[in-house]
């Protein structure tokens, strides 16, 4: 399993504000990949790509409101 953490600057957060933040990417080298982005304002995005090709995407604004919760099935 590998993990990479990095900081970023001036990216548009889900709330529309331009914010700094950090990104964490984790892969298990068998097809599972997770990407978490946390913005300084508190907004978050979470994306998981599973071994079968399906994807789960979750976007939450800084007030805790879920803006997107989508699951796409792989083949």
C-alpha positions in Angstrom: 0.0 0.0 0.0 1.3 3.4 -0.9 0.2 6.8 0.4 1.0 10.3 -0.7 0.1 13.5 1.1 0.6 16.9 -0.4 -0.4 20.5 0.1 -2.0 22.6 -2.6 -2.7 26.3 -3.1 -5.5 28.3 -4.7 -8.0 25.6 -5.7 -11.7 26.2 -5.9 -13.5 24.4 -3.0 -17.0 22.9 -3.3 -18.4 26.0 -1.7 -17.0 28.2 -4.5 -14.2 29.8 -2.4 -10.6 29.6 -3.6 -8.8 27.8 -0.7 -5.5 26.1 0.1 -5.6 22.6 1.5 -4.2 19.1 1.4 -4.6 16.0 -0.6 -4.1 12.4 0.5 -3.9 9.6 -2.2 -3.8 5.9 -1.1 -3.4 2.9 -3.4 -3.2 -0.8 -2.5 -1.4 -1.8 -5.8 -4.3 -4.2 -6.6 -6.7 -1.6 -8.0 -8.1 0.2 -5.0 -7.4 3.9 -4.9 -8.6 6.5 -2.5 -8.3 10.3 -2.9 -9.2 12.7 0.0 -9.1 16.4 -0.4 -9.5 18.8 2.6 -9.8 22.5 2.0 -8.8 25.2 4.6 -12.5 26.3 4.8 -13.6 22.8 5.9 -15.0 21.5 2.5 -14.0 17.9 1.7 -14.1 15.6 -1.3 -13.6 11.8 -1.1 -13.3 9.5 -4.1 -12.8 5.7 -4.0 -12.0 3.6 -7.1 -12.5 -0.1 -6.4 -11.0 -3.2 -7.8 -14.0 -3.9 -10.0 -13.9 -0.5 -11.6 -16.8 1.0 -9.6 -16.4 4.5 -8.1 -17.8 6.3 -5.1 -17.6 10.1 -4.9 -18.6 12.2 -1.9 -18.5 16.0 -1.7 -19.2 17.8 1.6 -19.2 21.6 2.0 -17.7 23.3 5.1 -21.1 23.4 6.8 -21.5 19.7 6.6 -24.0 19.6 3.8 -23.5 16.7 1.3 -23.4 18.1 -2.2 -22.7 14.9 -4.0 -22.9 11.2 -3.0 -22.6 9.2 -6.2 -21.8 5.5 -6.7 -21.0 4.3 -10.3 -20.9 0.6 -10.9 -17.9 -1.0 -12.8 -18.1 -3.8 -15.2 
